[in-house]
Amino acid sequence: MATITTLGIGSGIDVNGLVDSLIRAEREPPQLRLDTREAELQAQLSSFGLLQGAMSSFKDTLSGMRTASSASALSARVSDNTILTASTVFTAEEGRYSIEVQTLAQGLAVASSAFSDIEAEVGTGTLSFTFGTASYDEEGVLDGFSKNDAKTTRNVIITDGSLEGIRDAVNDADVGVTASVVNVGSEGYKILFSVNDVGAKNSLEITVSDNETDNVDTTGLSQLAYGVGNTNMSETLAAQDATILYNGLSVSRASNSISDLIKGVTLNLNKVSEEDVATDVTVSKSLASIKTNINNFVAGYNQLATVLSSLTEYNAETGVGAILQGDSVTRNIENLLRKELFGSVDIGGRDNLTLAGVGITTTADGTLQIDNEKLEAAAESDLDLVANLFALNGNSSGDGVKYISATPNTDEGEFRVNISQLATKGSYSSSTDVTDFTVDASNDTFTIRIDGVESDLIRLSNGAPYASGEVLAKEIQASINTDSALKEAGATVSVSFDENRFVITSELYGSASTVEMVTAEGLGLNGGVSIDGLNISGTIGGEPATGEGQFLVSNGAESSGLNIEYSGSETGMVGSITVSRGYADRLFNLVDEMLSTGGGIQGKTSGIEARIADISEQRVFLEKRLLAKESLLRSQFGAMDILVAQLRSTGEFLTQQLASLPQIGRNNRAR
């Protein structure tokens, strides 16, 4: 009997085509169902991504309005912003100031002698860069250098001694100096070293260690040495502090950005003023900045509202709803946003302050619109109130009680402030009574440590005896406050003459406020008594708080993170702070929570992604089932094929036998 080896040969049926058709017919319905469901889920996921992006954008807009500093009605106007610019924070106060920029802060720059080309060989070895303060004689020649202890000497090993090799080695070492090779014209090429940091303490001393015995000559790498008595390089820019005339008072700073001169104002110096020409800085209330914030708020909300509408609308003509129409999470977002918008804000006991009250109302399509006349009228009545209608804010009551800041964890409401310990300043009292006010070589120098910062050697002016202890106290105070080390650290003192003794008091409050005499001779300044300052202590809203200087920060639950400043002189119950959350702050926190890991959108998208992953698993399961089904069908058709082949063979045999029967009969009759 013949053996069938190819499916369909025995039966003559197109078994492969038949099996493929059967499997295809069984695959198509579930596959269509899975494709349709996956497309729906992907569309939902894309829609939530669009919503998430719109909410994130709105959150960014709100972040610029939610703090008292960003919502502040105060702004700084500068009469000539080419000379300087100014910005404010919430602690700024109204005022007008005269600023004349005399010098800009800059770091040292020194240049080498000229070389023929950029690949010219200078020498190899080590360049050592030491930062500090330089001094010059009357002719401008460098005659002194004092190391800046805050910076370490930086060494750069030079293996490629060409100009460009030295440049690259210094720049790659990142030592705080930028090296450049400059084509100066017919002279050739010079290497220029520029200190990156500005200020008088960023002068430079360059020492050399090369392969020669003389490291200060004019050959090899020694050509790049620079220091007292060794100026092989020439100074092109001197390291200097910024100096300005502030309302006629000479002031210097080690930076061109000055934030400790005018309360709450940062000055950024751009260029030197013309001689005797001052620039006015005016800090005042500004409606323009508030209107900009409000316009941004309305535009940001309207953009989000438009996205929400497009994702949830129902088309009555087609009878088709948008992808997220009826979605519970999206509906909840809309409801919560509207609830915050239609709520009111209590600022310092003034109830029922609403958006509508300042001219912001809702239109028929759910977006916001501004009535500028009503907004301007509200601003004219109380500009600060309009600004703080949007911000997290605190209203203070009580002498010396001032709201500084709060956190997202601070509850709204009134919190009573109870002070148990006033903040004090550190002081130093001289050791003995002083009746002789003569200053000479025996007692004209001393060194003092203020708030942990040690001064340079301070020298008092000699001459005729000072008229009184009070006059000498002023000289001591001025000498301390003009010391460069103390000025850079912002440490200042006041000096008084009380009961025949000098009392030196730090201007800082709290435990960090200290005054210690390091070295002194005479005037009773040696062997005196130091008293460290104390931090304020007390409670806020009856909850524990941590004091630092005059600032008190709550550690409690309801008043958590509330930061206040107390400058009064009384203890006990001294006042209160009323915390209110404006619209921008409320909506920011709401949107932030919705976008958080445990928020509604994240939970929704995670669920959709899980269902999409489940569809992928269903596809795999479907394919496995169909493969098993196909294998079974092929096995069954194979068995059928073999059986048909066997039957066909038997039929052929019987046909042959039946065909031979008449012949057999004729043969028998013939016999």
C-alpha positions as CSV (number, residue, x, y, z in Angstrom):
1,M,0.0,0.0,0.0
2,A,1.3,3.4,-0.9
3,T,2.3,5.9,1.9
4,I,1.0,9.5,1.6
5,T,3.7,12.0,2.7
6,T,2.3,15.3,1.5
7,L,-0.9,16.7,3.0
8,G,-3.8,16.6,0.4
9,I,-2.1,14.2,-2.0
10,G,-4.1,11.2,-0.9
11,S,-7.4,12.9,-0.9
12,G,-6.9,15.4,-3.7
13,I,-8.2,18.2,-1.4
14,D,-6.4,21.6,-0.9
15,V,-5.9,20.8,2.7
16,N,-3.4,23.7,3.3
17,G,-5.8,26.3,1.9
18,L,-8.7,24.8,3.8
19,V,-6.8,24.9,7.1
20,D,-5.6,28.5,6.5
21,S,-9.2,29.5,5.8
22,L,-10.5,27.9,8.9
23,I,-7.8,29.5,11.1
24,R,-8.3,32.9,9.5
25,A,-12.1,32.6,10.1
26,E,-11.5,31.8,13.7
27,R,-8.8,34.6,14.2
28,E,-10.6,37.6,12.6
29,P,-13.5,38.2,15.1
30,P,-11.3,38.2,18.3
31,Q,-8.5,40.0,16.5
32,L,-10.9,42.7,15.3
33,R,-12.3,43.0,18.8
34,L,-8.8,43.4,20.3
35,D,-7.7,45.9,17.7
36,T,-10.8,48.0,18.2
37,R,-10.4,48.0,22.0
38,E,-6.7,48.8,21.8
39,A,-7.4,51.7,19.5
40,E,-9.9,53.0,21.9
41,L,-7.5,52.7,24.8
42,Q,-4.6,54.3,22.9
43,A,-7.0,57.2,22.0
44,Q,-7.9,57.6,25.7
45,L,-4.2,57.4,26.7
46,S,-3.3,60.1,24.1
47,S,-6.2,62.3,25.4
48,F,-5.0,62.0,28.9
49,G,-1.5,62.9,27.7
50,L,-2.9,66.0,26.1
51,L,-4.8,66.9,29.3
52,Q,-1.7,66.3,31.4
53,G,0.3,68.6,29.2
54,A,-2.3,71.3,29.4
55,M,-2.4,71.0,33.2
56,S,1.4,71.1,33.5
57,S,1.4,74.3,31.4
58,F,-1.2,75.8,33.6
59,K,0.7,74.8,36.7
60,D,3.8,76.6,35.3
61,T,1.8,79.7,34.9
62,L,0.5,79.5,38.4
63,S,3.9,79.0,39.9
64,G,4.8,82.5,38.9
65,M,1.9,83.9,41.0
66,R,1.5,81.7,44.0
67,T,4.1,83.3,46.3
68,A,4.0,86.7,47.9
69,S,7.2,87.7,46.2
70,S,6.0,86.9,42.7
71,A,2.6,88.5,43.4
72,S,4.1,91.5,45.0
73,A,2.7,94.8,43.9
74,L,6.1,96.4,44.3
75,S,8.5,96.7,41.4
76,A,11.8,98.6,40.8
77,R,12.0,101.1,38.0
78,V,15.5,102.2,36.8
79,S,16.0,105.5,35.0
80,D,18.8,104.1,32.9
81,N,18.9,100.3,32.6
82,T,22.0,100.4,30.5
83,I,23.9,101.3,33.7
84,L,22.1,98.8,36.0
85,T,18.9,96.8,36.3
86,A,16.9,96.0,39.5
87,S,14.5,93.3,40.7
88,T,12.4,93.0,43.8
89,V,11.2,90.3,46.2
90,F,8.4,90.5,48.7
91,T,10.5,92.1,51.4
92,A,11.1,95.2,49.3
93,E,9.7,98.5,50.6
94,E,8.8,101.7,48.7
95,G,11.5,104.2,48.2
96,R,13.8,106.1,45.8
97,Y,17.5,105.6,45.7
98,S,20.4,107.3,43.8
99,I,23.1,105.0,42.4
100,E,26.3,106.1,40.6
101,V,28.4,103.2,39.4
102,Q,32.1,104.1,39.7
103,T,33.8,100.8,39.0
104,L,32.6,97.3,38.0
105,A,33.9,94.3,39.9
106,Q,36.4,92.3,37.8
107,G,39.1,89.7,38.1
108,L,42.7,90.0,37.1
109,A,43.9,89.5,33.5
110,V,47.6,89.3,32.6
111,A,49.3,88.9,29.2
112,S,52.6,87.4,28.1
113,S,55.1,89.0,25.8
114,A,54.6,88.4,22.1
115,F,55.6,85.3,20.3
116,S,56.0,84.7,16.5
117,D,53.1,82.3,16.1
118,I,50.5,80.2,17.9
119,E,52.7,77.1,17.9
120,A,55.7,78.9,19.2
121,E,57.5,77.0,21.9
122,V,57.5,78.6,25.4
123,G,58.5,75.8,27.7
124,T,57.3,72.9,29.9
125,G,57.0,72.4,33.6
126,T,54.3,73.4,36.1
127,L,52.3,76.6,36.4
128,S,51.0,77.3,39.9
129,F,48.0,79.8,40.3
130,T,47.5,81.4,43.7
131,F,44.5,83.8,44.2
132,G,44.5,86.7,46.6
133,T,44.6,90.5,47.0
134,A,47.2,92.6,45.3
135,S,48.5,96.0,46.4
136,Y,50.4,98.6,44.3
137,D,52.7,101.5,45.0
138,E,52.1,105.1,44.1
139,E,53.3,104.4,40.6
140,G,50.9,101.5,40.1
141,V,53.7,98.8,40.4
142,L,52.7,95.6,42.2
143,D,54.4,95.6,45.6
144,G,52.3,93.3,47.7
145,F,50.1,90.1,47.6
146,S,48.0,88.5,50.3
147,K,46.7,85.0,49.6
148,N,42.9,84.4,49.6
149,D,42.6,81.6,52.2
150,A,39.2,80.6,50.8
151,K,41.0,79.3,47.6
152,T,43.8,76.8,47.3
153,T,46.8,77.1,45.0
154,R,46.1,75.2,41.7
155,N,48.8,73.5,39.7
156,V,48.8,72.8,36.0
157,I,51.4,70.5,34.5
158,I,52.5,71.7,31.0
159,T,53.8,68.9,28.7
160,D,53.1,70.6,25.4
161,G,55.0,73.9,25.8
162,S,53.6,75.7,22.8
163,L,51.2,78.6,23.2
164,E,48.2,76.6,22.2
165,G,49.4,73.6,24.3
166,I,49.6,75.8,27.4
167,R,46.2,77.4,26.7
168,D,44.6,74.0,26.4
169,A,46.3,72.6,29.5
170,V,45.1,75.5,31.7
171,N,41.6,75.4,30.3
172,D,41.3,71.6,30.7
173,A,42.5,71.8,34.3
174,D,39.6,74.1,35.2
175,V,41.5,76.0,37.9
176,G,39.4,79.2,37.8
177,V,41.5,80.8,35.1
178,T,40.6,81.1,31.4
179,A,43.6,81.0,29.0
180,S,43.4,82.4,25.4
181,V,45.9,83.0,22.7
182,V,45.4,86.4,21.1
183,N,46.7,87.7,17.7
184,V,47.6,91.2,18.7
185,G,48.7,92.2,15.2
186,S,52.2,93.0,13.9
187,E,53.7,92.0,17.3
188,G,52.5,88.4,17.0
189,Y,50.7,86.2,19.5
190,K,50.2,86.6,23.3
191,I,48.8,84.2,25.8
192,L,46.2,85.9,28.1
193,F,45.2,84.5,31.6
194,S,41.9,85.9,32.9
195,V,40.6,85.0,36.4
196,N,37.0,83.8,36.2
197,D,35.8,85.2,39.5
198,V,35.5,89.0,40.1
199,G,36.5,91.1,43.1
200,A,39.6,92.5,44.7
201,K,40.4,89.1,46.2
202,N,40.7,87.5,42.8
203,S,44.1,88.9,41.8
204,L,46.6,86.3,40.9
205,E,50.2,85.2,41.5
206,I,51.7,82.8,39.0
207,T,54.8,80.8,39.9
208,V,56.7,78.5,37.6
209,S,58.6,75.3,38.0
210,D,60.4,74.4,34.8
211,N,63.5,72.5,33.8
212,E,65.8,75.5,34.5
213,T,67.4,76.5,37.8
214,D,66.0,80.0,37.5
215,N,62.2,80.0,37.5
216,V,61.8,83.8,37.2
217,D,64.0,84.6,34.2
218,T,62.8,85.4,30.8
219,T,63.4,82.0,29.2
220,G,61.3,78.8,29.1
221,L,58.1,78.6,31.0
222,S,59.4,81.3,33.4
223,Q,58.3,83.8,30.8
224,L,54.8,83.3,32.3
225,A,55.7,84.1,35.9
226,Y,53.8,86.9,37.6
227,G,54.1,88.2,41.1
228,V,55.8,90.8,43.3
229,G,59.2,91.6,41.8
230,N,58.6,89.2,39.0
231,T,56.2,90.6,36.4
232,N,57.3,88.8,33.3
233,M,53.6,89.0,32.3
234,S,51.9,92.4,32.1
235,E,48.6,93.3,33.9
236,T,45.8,94.2,31.4
237,L,43.0,94.3,34.0
238,A,43.3,94.8,37.8
239,A,41.2,92.7,40.2
240,Q,38.8,95.1,41.8
241,D,35.5,95.3,43.7
242,A,32.5,97.1,42.4
243,T,32.2,100.6,43.9
244,I,29.1,102.8,43.8
245,L,27.8,105.9,45.4
246,Y,24.6,105.0,47.1
247,N,22.7,108.1,48.0
248,G,26.1,109.8,48.1
249,L,27.7,107.1,50.3
250,S,30.6,105.2,48.9
251,V,30.0,101.5,48.9
252,S,32.0,98.5,47.6
253,R,31.1,94.9,46.9
254,A,33.0,91.9,45.5
255,S,30.3,91.3,42.9
256,N,28.3,93.2,40.2
257,S,25.1,91.7,41.6
258,I,24.3,93.5,44.9
259,S,21.4,92.2,47.0
260,D,22.3,93.4,50.5
261,L,22.1,97.2,50.0
262,I,18.4,98.0,49.4
263,K,16.0,95.8,51.3
264,G,14.4,93.3,49.0
265,V,16.1,94.7,45.9
266,T,18.9,93.1,43.8
267,L,21.0,95.5,41.7
268,N,22.8,94.2,38.7
269,L,25.5,96.5,37.5
270,N,26.1,96.7,33.8
271,K,28.6,99.6,33.2
272,V,30.2,102.6,34.8
273,S,28.2,105.8,35.1
274,E,29.3,109.0,33.5
275,E,31.0,111.1,36.2
276,D,28.6,112.8,38.6
277,V,25.6,111.3,36.8
278,A,23.4,109.1,39.1
279,T,20.8,106.5,38.1
280,D,17.5,106.6,40.0
281,V,16.1,103.3,41.3
282,T,12.4,103.7,42.4
283,V,10.6,101.0,44.3
284,S,6.9,101.5,44.1
285,K,3.6,99.8,43.5
286,S,3.0,98.7,39.9
287,L,-0.4,97.8,38.4
288,A,1.3,96.7,35.1
289,S,3.1,93.8,36.7
290,I,-0.1,92.6,38.4
291,K,-2.1,92.9,35.2
292,T,0.5,90.8,33.4
293,N,0.2,88.1,36.0
294,I,-3.6,88.2,35.9
295,N,-3.6,88.1,32.0
296,N,-1.3,85.1,32.2
297,F,-3.5,83.4,34.8
298,V,-6.7,83.9,32.6
299,A,-4.9,82.8,29.4
300,G,-3.5,79.7,31.1
301,Y,-6.8,78.7,32.6
302,N,-8.6,79.3,29.3
303,Q,-6.2,77.1,27.4
304,L,-6.8,74.3,29.9
305,A,-10.6,74.8,29.8
306,T,-10.5,74.6,26.0
307,V,-8.6,71.3,26.1
308,L,-11.0,69.9,28.7
309,S,-14.0,71.0,26.5
310,S,-12.6,69.4,23.4
311,L,-12.0,66.1,25.2
312,T,-15.4,65.9,26.9
313,E,-17.9,67.6,24.6
314,Y,-20.9,65.9,23.0
315,N,-21.9,66.6,19.4
316,A,-25.7,66.7,19.3
317,E,-25.8,66.6,15.5
318,T,-23.7,63.5,15.1
319,G,-24.7,62.0,18.4
320,V,-21.0,61.3,19.1
321,G,-19.2,62.2,22.2
322,A,-15.5,63.1,22.5
323,I,-13.1,60.5,23.7
324,L,-13.3,61.4,27.4
325,Q,-17.0,62.4,27.4
326,G,-18.4,60.9,30.6
327,D,-15.0,60.0,32.1
328,S,-15.2,60.3,35.9
329,V,-11.6,61.5,36.4
330,T,-12.0,64.3,33.8
331,R,-15.4,65.3,35.2
332,N,-13.9,65.5,38.7
333,I,-11.1,67.7,37.4
334,E,-13.6,70.1,35.9
335,N,-15.7,70.2,39.0
336,L,-12.7,70.8,41.3
337,L,-11.3,73.6,39.1
338,R,-14.7,75.4,39.0
339,K,-15.1,75.0,42.8
340,E,-11.8,76.8,43.4
341,L,-12.6,79.5,40.9
342,F,-16.0,80.2,42.4
343,G,-14.7,80.2,46.0
344,S,-13.7,83.3,48.0
345,V,-10.4,84.3,49.7
346,D,-10.1,85.6,53.2
347,I,-7.1,88.0,53.4
348,G,-6.6,89.4,56.9
349,G,-10.2,89.1,57.9
350,R,-11.7,90.6,54.7
351,D,-14.2,88.0,53.7
352,N,-15.8,87.2,50.4
353,L,-13.0,88.5,48.1
354,T,-13.7,86.8,44.8
355,L,-12.4,86.9,41.2
356,A,-15.6,88.5,40.1
357,G,-14.9,91.3,42.6
358,V,-11.8,92.3,40.6
359,G,-13.5,91.9,37.2
360,I,-12.7,88.3,36.3
361,T,-15.9,86.4,35.3
362,T,-16.9,83.2,33.6
363,T,-18.3,83.1,30.0
364,A,-20.9,80.8,28.6
365,D,-18.3,78.4,27.3
366,G,-16.6,78.0,30.7
367,T,-13.6,80.3,29.9
368,L,-12.6,83.4,31.9
369,Q,-12.8,87.1,30.8
370,I,-11.4,90.3,32.3
371,D,-13.3,93.5,32.8
372,N,-10.2,95.9,32.7
373,E,-12.2,98.9,34.1
374,K,-13.3,96.9,37.1
375,L,-9.8,95.4,37.6
376,E,-8.2,98.9,37.5
377,A,-10.8,100.3,39.9
378,A,-10.1,97.5,42.4
379,A,-6.3,98.1,42.0
380,E,-6.6,101.8,42.6
381,S,-8.6,101.0,45.8
382,D,-6.1,98.5,47.1
383,L,-3.3,97.3,44.8
384,D,-1.7,94.9,47.4
385,L,-5.1,93.3,48.0
386,V,-5.5,92.5,44.3
387,A,-2.0,91.1,44.1
388,N,-2.4,88.9,47.2
389,L,-5.8,87.7,46.0
390,F,-3.8,85.1,44.0
391,A,-0.9,84.3,46.3
392,L,-0.2,82.3,49.4
393,N,-0.1,85.2,51.9
394,G,0.1,86.1,55.5
395,N,-1.4,89.2,57.2
396,S,0.3,90.3,60.4
397,S,-1.1,92.0,63.4
398,G,0.9,93.1,66.4
399,D,3.9,95.4,66.8
400,G,7.1,93.9,65.4
401,V,5.3,90.8,64.0
402,K,5.9,90.2,60.3
403,Y,4.8,87.4,58.0
404,I,7.8,86.0,55.9
405,S,6.5,82.8,54.2
406,A,4.4,79.6,54.5
407,T,4.5,76.2,52.8
408,P,1.9,74.0,51.1
409,N,1.5,72.2,54.4
410,T,0.5,75.4,56.3
411,D,-3.2,75.5,57.0
412,E,-5.3,78.7,56.3
413,G,-6.4,80.6,59.3
414,E,-5.2,82.8,62.2
415,F,-2.2,81.7,64.3
416,R,-1.3,83.5,67.5
417,V,2.4,84.3,68.1
418,N,3.8,83.8,71.6
419,I,7.4,84.8,72.3
420,S,9.2,83.4,75.3
421,Q,12.7,84.6,74.5
422,L,13.8,87.6,72.4
423,A,16.6,87.3,69.9
424,T,19.7,89.1,71.0
425,K,23.0,90.2,69.4
426,G,26.5,89.0,70.3
427,S,28.7,91.6,72.0
428,Y,32.1,92.3,73.4
429,S,32.8,94.6,76.4
430,S,36.3,96.0,77.0
431,S,38.0,94.7,80.2
432,T,38.9,98.0,82.0
433,D,37.7,101.5,82.3
434,V,39.2,103.8,79.6
435,T,39.9,107.4,80.4
436,D,42.9,108.1,78.1
437,F,41.8,108.3,74.4
438,T,45.2,108.6,72.9
439,V,46.0,106.2,70.0
440,D,49.6,105.6,69.1
441,A,51.9,102.8,67.9
442,S,51.4,101.0,71.2
443,N,47.7,100.5,70.8
444,D,46.6,101.3,67.3
445,T,46.1,97.7,65.9
446,F,43.9,94.8,66.7
447,T,42.3,91.8,65.1
448,I,38.6,90.8,65.8
449,R,36.3,88.0,64.9
450,I,32.7,88.9,64.0
451,D,30.1,86.2,63.5
452,G,32.8,83.7,63.0
453,V,34.7,85.7,60.5
454,E,38.2,87.0,61.4
455,S,39.3,90.4,60.3
456,D,42.6,91.4,58.7
457,L,44.8,93.5,61.0
458,I,42.8,96.7,61.7
459,R,44.7,99.9,62.3
460,L,43.3,103.0,64.0
461,S,44.2,106.5,63.0
462,N,47.0,108.0,65.1
463,G,47.4,111.7,66.0
464,A,46.1,113.9,68.7
465,P,44.0,112.3,71.5
466,Y,40.4,111.7,70.5
467,A,38.0,114.2,72.1
468,S,36.0,111.6,73.9
469,G,35.2,107.9,74.2
470,E,32.2,108.3,71.9
471,V,34.4,109.8,69.2
472,L,36.9,107.0,69.5
473,A,34.1,104.5,69.5
474,K,33.0,105.8,66.1
475,E,36.6,105.4,64.8
476,I,36.7,101.8,66.0
477,Q,33.3,101.1,64.4
478,A,34.4,102.6,61.1
479,S,37.7,100.7,61.1
480,I,36.0,97.4,61.8
481,N,33.2,97.9,59.2
482,T,35.6,98.9,56.4
483,D,37.8,95.8,56.9
484,S,37.8,93.9,53.6
485,A,37.4,90.4,55.1
486,L,34.5,91.4,57.2
487,K,32.9,93.4,54.4
488,E,33.0,90.4,52.1
489,A,31.3,88.3,54.7
490,G,28.7,91.0,55.4
491,A,29.7,91.1,59.0
492,T,29.1,94.6,60.6
493,V,29.1,96.0,64.1
494,S,28.1,99.0,66.1
495,V,30.5,100.4,68.8
496,S,29.4,102.4,71.8
497,F,31.2,103.9,74.8
498,D,29.2,103.0,77.9
499,E,30.3,103.5,81.5
500,N,33.9,104.1,80.4
501,R,34.1,100.9,78.4
502,F,33.8,100.1,74.7
503,V,31.0,97.8,73.8
504,I,31.3,96.2,70.3
505,T,28.0,94.7,69.2
506,S,27.3,92.6,66.1
507,E,24.5,93.7,63.9
508,L,23.4,90.0,63.4
509,Y,20.8,88.5,65.7
510,G,20.9,84.9,67.1
511,S,23.3,82.2,68.1
512,A,25.5,82.9,65.1
513,S,26.1,86.4,66.3
514,T,29.4,86.6,68.1
515,V,32.1,89.1,68.8
516,E,35.6,87.9,69.9
517,M,38.8,89.9,70.2
518,V,41.7,88.0,68.7
519,T,44.6,90.3,69.3
520,A,44.7,93.8,70.9
521,E,46.9,96.0,73.0
522,G,45.5,98.8,75.1
523,L,42.2,100.8,75.1
524,G,40.8,97.9,77.3
525,L,40.2,95.9,74.2
526,N,42.2,92.9,75.4
527,G,40.9,90.5,78.0
528,G,37.3,91.7,77.7
529,V,34.0,89.7,77.9
530,S,32.2,88.2,75.0
531,I,28.5,87.4,75.1
532,D,27.0,85.3,72.3
533,G,23.7,86.2,70.8
534,L,20.5,84.2,71.4
535,N,17.9,82.9,69.0
536,I,14.3,83.9,69.4
537,S,12.0,81.2,70.9
538,G,8.3,80.8,71.2
539,T,5.2,79.1,69.6
540,I,3.0,79.8,66.6
541,G,-0.6,78.9,66.9
542,G,0.2,77.1,70.1
543,E,2.6,74.7,68.3
544,P,6.3,74.4,68.7
545,A,8.6,76.5,66.6
546,T,12.4,76.8,65.9
547,G,14.1,80.1,66.2
548,E,17.0,81.4,64.2
549,G,17.9,85.0,64.9
550,Q,14.7,87.0,64.9
551,F,13.0,84.4,62.7
552,L,10.6,81.7,64.1
553,V,9.5,78.7,62.0
554,S,6.7,76.5,63.1
555,N,7.3,72.7,63.5
556,G,3.6,72.1,64.2
557,A,0.9,70.4,62.2
558,E,-1.6,73.2,61.4
559,S,1.0,76.0,61.2
560,S,3.6,73.8,59.7
561,G,6.4,75.7,57.9
562,L,4.9,79.2,58.8
563,N,7.9,81.5,59.0
564,I,7.6,84.9,60.9
565,E,10.0,87.6,61.9
566,Y,9.6,89.3,65.3
567,S,11.5,92.6,65.9
568,G,9.5,93.8,68.9
569,S,10.7,94.2,72.5
570,E,7.9,92.4,74.3
571,T,7.4,88.8,75.3
572,G,4.2,86.8,75.7
573,M,1.3,87.0,73.2
574,V,2.6,89.6,70.8
575,G,0.3,89.3,67.8
576,S,-0.9,86.9,65.1
577,I,-0.6,85.9,61.5
578,T,-3.6,85.2,59.3
579,V,-2.6,82.8,56.4
580,S,-4.7,82.9,53.3
581,R,-4.3,80.9,50.0
582,G,-5.1,82.9,46.9
583,Y,-6.5,81.5,43.7
584,A,-3.1,80.8,42.1
585,D,-1.8,79.0,45.1
586,R,-5.0,76.9,45.6
587,L,-5.1,75.9,41.9
588,F,-1.4,75.2,41.8
589,N,-1.7,72.7,44.8
590,L,-4.8,71.2,43.2
591,V,-3.2,70.7,39.8
592,D,0.0,69.4,41.4
593,E,-2.0,66.8,43.4
594,M,-3.8,65.7,40.2
595,L,-0.5,65.3,38.4
596,S,1.3,63.6,41.2
597,T,2.1,59.9,41.2
598,G,-0.9,59.0,43.3
599,G,-3.2,61.5,41.5
600,G,-6.3,60.8,39.4
601,I,-4.6,61.2,36.0
602,Q,-1.7,59.0,36.9
603,G,-4.0,56.3,38.2
604,K,-6.1,56.5,35.1
605,T,-3.2,56.3,32.7
606,S,-1.7,53.5,34.6
607,G,-5.0,51.6,34.4
608,I,-5.2,52.2,30.6
609,E,-1.6,51.1,30.1
610,A,-2.3,47.9,32.1
611,R,-5.3,47.1,29.9
612,I,-3.2,47.7,26.8
613,A,-0.6,45.3,28.1
614,D,-3.4,42.8,28.9
615,I,-4.5,43.1,25.2
616,S,-1.0,42.2,24.1
617,E,-1.1,39.2,26.4
618,Q,-4.5,38.2,24.9
619,R,-3.0,38.4,21.4
620,V,-0.2,36.1,22.5
621,F,-2.8,33.7,24.0
622,L,-4.9,33.9,20.8
623,E,-1.9,33.0,18.6
624,K,-1.0,30.1,20.9
625,R,-4.6,28.8,20.8
626,L,-4.8,29.1,17.0
627,L,-1.4,27.4,16.5
628,A,-2.7,24.5,18.6
629,K,-5.9,24.5,16.6
630,E,-4.0,24.5,13.3
631,S,-1.8,21.7,14.5
632,L,-4.9,19.7,15.4
633,L,-6.6,20.3,12.1
634,R,-3.5,19.4,10.2
635,S,-3.3,16.2,12.2
636,Q,-7.0,15.4,11.6
637,F,-6.7,16.1,7.8
638,G,-3.5,14.1,7.7
639,A,-5.3,11.1,9.2
640,M,-8.2,11.6,6.7
641,D,-5.8,11.8,3.9
642,I,-4.2,8.5,4.8
643,L,-7.6,6.8,5.1
644,V,-8.8,8.2,1.7
645,A,-5.6,7.0,0.1
646,Q,-6.1,3.6,1.6
647,L,-9.7,3.5,0.4
648,R,-8.7,4.7,-3.0
649,S,-6.1,1.9,-3.3
650,T,-8.7,-0.7,-2.2
651,G,-11.1,0.6,-4.7
652,E,-8.6,0.4,-7.5
653,F,-7.9,-3.2,-6.5
654,L,-11.5,-4.2,-6.5
655,T,-12.1,-2.5,-9.8
656,Q,-9.3,-4.5,-11.3
657,Q,-10.8,-7.7,-9.8
658,L,-14.3,-7.0,-11.0
659,A,-13.0,-6.2,-14.5
660,S,-11.4,-9.6,-14.7
661,L,-14.5,-11.6,-13.7
662,P,-16.1,-11.9,-17.3
663,Q,-12.9,-13.2,-18.7
664,I,-12.7,-15.9,-16.1
665,G,-16.3,-17.0,-17.0
666,R,-15.5,-17.2,-20.7
667,N,-12.5,-19.3,-20.0
668,N,-14.5,-21.8,-18.1
669,R,-17.1,-22.3,-20.9
670,A,-14.4,-22.8,-23.4
671,R,-13.4,-25.8,-21.5
